[in-house]
């Protein structure tokens, strides 16, 4: 399928677990995909673009390079997931400056990257932005899935992902008159070689009796970027095997 043929699409955090599959999917659908990541060098065609999304100048430079080379940006996937070294601490042990930095690195970078790209989309009155959120931006965590492990759900994660969903609605309302669509995708738990006890706990609770995989998430992202979704904006597409249905 060539639903995204010749569209110029930037994906932040493209070297990550979900990012790799999102890039493969949208590239396979014909897009020129720009992998925006801090962990590689910039290639001549910009399909690999070095950028520190927590640095505003780096973001400005990256977006300007893409516009200079390709003349436009048709799509943006805010997917990068930067976090501090102490990410995963229990609520009572979280240091305030760690909380503050994670909110800044995750939620605030979605704001700045979207703002920077939207300026160019507004000029052309066309574009689609997809923000990656989570089921834990929709419902509270079920802490019983962590029973028998040292794992927990970081408090900042729920705050950030919930904020992303409502920020998505704000952008959809604000940018809609410019023919720019903004949606979110909220995955359920994604298998990443986690503790076997956690995986077993999770699988017993989700209706489809398995954790999600990256290739469960990338097709919905591609759909929202495509013209098949040309009248869909302000939505949060939950891809969770039924977790939030019960």
N, C-alpha and C positions, 0 to 999 in steps of 0.2 A: 504494500500500500504506500502511496506517496502523498498522504494527507498534509505533510509538512514540507513539500517540495520547495526548495530554494529559500525557505524561511531562515532568517538569521536569529538564532536562539542562544542566549547565554544561560549556562547552568553553573551556579556556585557550588563548590564542594564536589566537583565532578569525579574526584578520585576516591570518594567514600563508597560505602556499601551500596546505598541507594543511588548515589550519583552516577556510578559506573553503568548501572543498568538503565537509568534514565537517558544517559547520553547514547548508549547503544540503541535504545528504542527509537529516540527521535531522529538520530542519524539514519537509522534504517528506514525511516519514513520520509527521507529526502531532505532533512534540514541541514543547514550548515551550523554545526553545533560548536559553541565556544565553551570549552571546559575551563572555568574560572577557579583556580586552586592555587594555594600557596606552595604546594609540594611538587611543582615542576617548573621548567623554564618555559619561556614564551616561544612558540614556534612561528615561523614566517607567515603562515596562513592564519595564525591566532586560534587554531582549533585547540591548542593548549595555551592558556594565557595566565601568566603568573600574577597573582593579586592577593594581597592581604586584606580581606573584607573588613577587618577591624580597624583599618587605616583609611580615613576618608580620602586622602590624596591618592592612595593606591587605587581606590574604587574609581575616582574621577578619571585617572589615567587609563585604566582598563576600558572603561566605557567609551572614552574618547578615541582610543585606538580602534575599537570595533567600528564605531561610526565613521571614522576616517577611512578605514579600509573598505567597509561594505555599504556605507551610506545610510544605514538604518539598523534598528534592532526590532525584530518582530515579536520576540518572546523572551521572557525571563523566568527562570525557575530559581527561586530562593530556597536553596537546599543545604547550604553549608551549616555546620554544627560545631563551631568552636566552643571550647569549654576549658575551665581551669583544671589544674592537676588534682585538686581535691574534690572534683565532681563526683557525686555519689555518696557524700557524707549524709548521715542521718540528720533530721531536721534540727535537733537540739545542739548539734555540733557545727552547724554551718556558720562560718564567720561572715559578718555583714559585708565586708569588702569583697568576699568571694561571691556572695549573692549579687551584689551590685555589678561586679565585673561580668558575670555570666549573663545577666539581663542586658547589659550593654553590648556584649559580643554577639548575642543571639537575636534578641528582639530588635535592638536598635540598628543592627546592621541590615535587617530586613527593611526597616524604614529607609535607611540612607540609600541602599542599592535601588530600591523601588523609586525613590524620589529622583535619583540621578538618571535612571533609564526612562522614567515617565516623561521627562522633559523632551526627549527625542521622539518618543511615541506620540506625544501631544502634537508635535509639529506635523506629523504625518496623519494624525487622527486614526491611528490604527495600532493595535498591539494586544498582547495577552500576557498576564503575569500569573504565575502559579506559586503559591507559598506553601511550603511543606510544614504541616502542623502535626497533630497526633491525637489519638483517642483521648489522651490524658489532658488535652486542651478542651475536651467536651464533657468528660465524666471524671469523677474522682478515682484515684488509684485503688485497685483491689490489692491491699497489702498481703493478703493470704497467699498470693502466688510466690511471695518471697520466703514463705515459711521453709525452714530447713536450710537456708542459705544466708550468706552475709550481705546479700544484695538488698537494695531499697530503691524507691523512686525519688529522685532528687526533687525537693520542693520547688526549686526555681524552674524546673522543666514544665510543671503544670501551669505555673504563672506565665511563663514565656509562650507556651503553645496556645493557651487560652487567649492571650493578648494578640497573637498572630491571627487567630480566627476572626476576632472582632476588628482588627486593623484591616483585614482583607475586606470585610463588609464596608468599612469606611472608604477604602480606596475604590471599591466597586461603585459606590454612590457618587464619589467625587469625580472619578475619571470616566464614568459611563457616558456623559455628554461628549467626550472626546473619542468615543468608539474604542475605548481601552477596557478590556475585560480583566477582572481580577478574581481569582478563585483560590481556594485552599484544598489540599489533599491531606487527609488525616489517616495515616496508617495505624493498624494495630501493632502488636508485638512482632518484630521481624527477627527471624532466626539468624543468629550470628555466633554460633558455637558457645552459647551461654551455658551456665551451670546446668547439669542434667536434671537436677531436682526442680529447678525453676522451670525448665522447659516442660517437664512432666506436669507440674502444677498448672501451668498456663494452658497446655493442650487440653487438660480435663475440663477447663472452664469455657473455652471458646466453642461455639456451636459447630464449627467446621472441623474441630478436633486436630488442628495443626496451627503452628505459627505461620505468619506471613513470610513470603520470599520477595526479594527485590523485583522479580518479574511479575508479581501481583500488583506492584505499585506503579511501575513505569507506563503501562498502557493507559491507566486513567490520566496520568500527567500528560501524555501525548494527546489524548482526546481533548483535554481542556485547552491545550495550546492550538488545536486545529480549528478549522472553520466548521467542523461538525458540531462544535460547541459555540457557534457564533452568537447565540442568544442566551448564553448561560454566563452569568456573572454574579458575584457576591455569594457564591455557594461554597459549602464545605463538604467535599466528597469524602465520605468515611469508607475506608477500605480495610475491614477488620475481621473478616470471617464471621461476623455476627456478634462480636463482643459487646457492642453498645446496644444491641437489640434486646438484651435480657437484663 
